[in-house]
Amino acid sequence: MQRSCLACRKQTDKATLLRIVVDEDGQVWPDVLQKAPGRGAYVCWQSKCLSHIHERQFVRAWKGRQIADGQAALLQERASSAVLQLCRQGFRRLRSALSIGRDAVMHRMWDKAPMLVLLASNAGAALHRQIEDACGKRQATGLKTTLVIFGDSATLSDIVERDVVSVLALNDSPACASLRQYCLYYRQLRETE
């Protein structure tokens, strides 16, 4: 089913857009799972669309509803928080399958299974180069490897509830499909920040 982005007006499948809803108090909230009751509007996951939304676009989307002031400025932060919470829940569920740290991730690269690798944006240049090269070699041999530059090490440490984490990996199985998608959404939200 096609929907258009509230900000850029580009039409795309609604599953690839962020649904936003308004509550009784006129607060605009992200509906990441797209299950909240009521009329929703859709916006692209890209940071540029979320940051360029104007209050008048909310009024147009929810005709007759009173929208509280300052909702456009809060939407991107609320969306980031919601996606981080979903990532935290996903990592908690898959905790036993995680390989955390450079040595554990590099050892896991020898596995033939599809892999999801999360790398902190503020990790050292040598670690970035090493992980990117290893992922590139895996992809060149036909092994599915998804590398996501995911926030900074503090954010990565927070979601896996560890002290300091710069890189982690897990098998990219059907059980982690939604987690992979949330990680990609978070990267899109933080790209221009």
C-alpha positions in Angstrom: 0.0 0.0 0.0 1.5 3.4 -1.1 1.7 6.4 1.2 3.3 9.8 0.6 5.9 11.4 3.0 4.5 14.3 4.9 7.7 16.3 4.3 9.0 15.5 0.7 5.7 14.1 -0.7 7.5 11.2 -2.3 5.2 8.1 -2.6 6.5 4.8 -1.4 5.3 1.6 0.3 4.0 2.4 3.8 6.2 -0.3 5.4 9.3 1.7 4.5 7.9 4.9 6.1 7.7 6.0 9.7 4.0 6.3 10.8 3.3 9.2 13.2 0.1 9.7 15.2 -1.3 12.5 17.4 -2.7 11.9 20.9 -5.6 13.6 22.7 -3.2 16.4 24.0 -2.0 17.3 20.5 1.4 15.6 21.0 2.8 14.0 17.9 4.4 10.6 18.5 6.3 8.1 16.2 4.5 4.8 15.7 7.5 2.6 14.7 5.5 -0.6 14.8 2.6 1.0 12.9 0.0 -0.4 15.3 -1.2 2.6 17.3 -4.9 3.5 17.0 -6.2 6.5 15.1 -5.3 8.3 12.0 -1.7 8.3 11.1 0.5 10.3 8.8 3.8 9.0 7.2 7.2 10.4 6.9 10.5 9.1 5.4 13.1 7.7 7.9 15.7 10.1 6.6 16.9 12.7 9.0 16.4 15.4 6.4 12.7 14.7 6.1 12.1 14.6 9.8 14.1 17.8 10.4 12.2 19.7 7.6 8.7 19.0 8.8 6.7 22.2 9.7 3.8 22.6 12.1 1.5 23.4 9.3 2.1 20.0 7.7 0.7 18.4 11.0 -2.3 20.6 10.8 -2.9 19.5 7.2 -2.5 15.8 8.1 -4.9 15.9 11.0 -7.6 18.3 9.9 -9.7 19.6 12.8 -7.2 18.4 15.5 -5.4 20.8 17.8 -1.6 20.2 17.5 0.6 21.4 20.4 3.4 23.9 19.6 6.9 22.6 19.0 6.0 19.1 17.9 8.1 19.2 14.7 11.3 19.8 16.7 10.5 16.9 19.1 9.6 14.3 16.5 13.1 13.3 15.4 14.3 12.9 19.0 11.2 10.9 19.9 11.7 8.7 16.8 15.3 8.0 17.8 14.4 7.2 21.3 11.6 4.8 20.2 14.0 3.0 17.8 16.7 2.8 20.4 14.3 1.2 22.8 13.3 -1.4 20.2 17.0 -2.1 19.6 17.6 -2.5 23.3 14.8 -5.0 23.6 16.1 -6.9 20.5 19.6 -7.1 21.9 18.3 -8.2 25.3 16.4 -11.0 23.6 19.5 -12.1 21.5 22.1 -11.4 24.2 23.6 -15.0 24.1 24.2 -14.7 20.4 26.3 -11.5 20.5 30.0 -11.3 19.8 31.3 -8.2 21.5 34.7 -6.6 20.9 37.2 -6.7 18.1 38.7 -10.1 18.8 35.3 -11.8 19.1 33.9 -10.2 16.0 37.0 -11.0 13.9 36.8 -14.6 15.1 33.1 -14.7 14.1 34.0 -13.5 10.6 35.2 -17.0 9.8 31.6 -18.4 10.2 29.8 -18.9 6.9 26.5 -17.7 8.4 25.0 -14.3 7.3 26.2 -11.7 9.8 25.0 -8.3 11.2 27.9 -6.1 12.4 27.4 -2.9 14.3 30.3 -0.5 14.5 30.5 2.7 16.6 31.0 5.8 14.5 33.7 7.1 17.0 35.7 3.8 17.1 39.3 4.2 16.1 40.4 4.5 12.5 42.3 1.2 12.6 39.2 -0.7 14.0 37.0 0.9 11.3 39.5 -0.1 8.6 39.9 -3.7 9.9 36.1 -4.3 10.3 35.2 -2.7 6.9 38.0 -4.8 5.2 36.8 -8.0 6.8 33.1 -7.3 5.9 34.2 -6.5 2.3 36.1 -9.7 2.0 33.1 -11.7 3.3 30.8 -9.9 0.8 33.3 -10.6 -2.0 33.1 -14.3 -1.3 29.3 -14.2 -1.4 28.6 -14.2 2.3 25.8 -11.9 3.4 27.3 -9.3 5.7 25.4 -6.2 6.8 27.7 -3.5 8.3 25.9 -0.7 10.2 27.7 2.4 11.5 25.5 2.7 14.6 25.8 5.9 16.7 28.7 6.3 19.0 30.3 3.8 21.4 28.3 5.2 24.3 25.0 4.5 22.5 26.2 1.0 21.5 27.3 0.3 25.1 24.0 1.5 26.4 21.8 -0.7 24.2 23.8 -3.9 25.0 24.2 -2.9 28.6 28.0 -3.1 28.7 30.7 -0.7 29.8 32.5 0.1 26.5 31.5 -1.4 23.2 32.8 -0.2 19.8 31.9 -3.3 17.7 29.6 -6.2 17.9 28.3 -9.0 15.6 25.6 -11.6 15.5 24.2 -14.0 13.0 21.8 -12.3 10.7 19.0 -14.8 11.1 15.2 -14.4 10.7 15.1 -14.0 14.5 17.0 -10.7 14.2 15.4 -9.4 11.0 13.4 -6.7 12.9 16.5 -5.8 14.9 18.5 -5.3 11.7 15.8 -3.1 10.4 15.6 -1.0 13.6 19.4 -0.6 13.4 19.2 0.6 9.8 16.4 3.1 10.8 18.5 4.5 13.6 21.4 5.0 11.2 19.2 6.8 8.8 17.9 9.1 11.6 21.4 10.0 12.7 23.1 10.3 9.3 23.2 14.1 9.1 23.6 14.8 12.8 
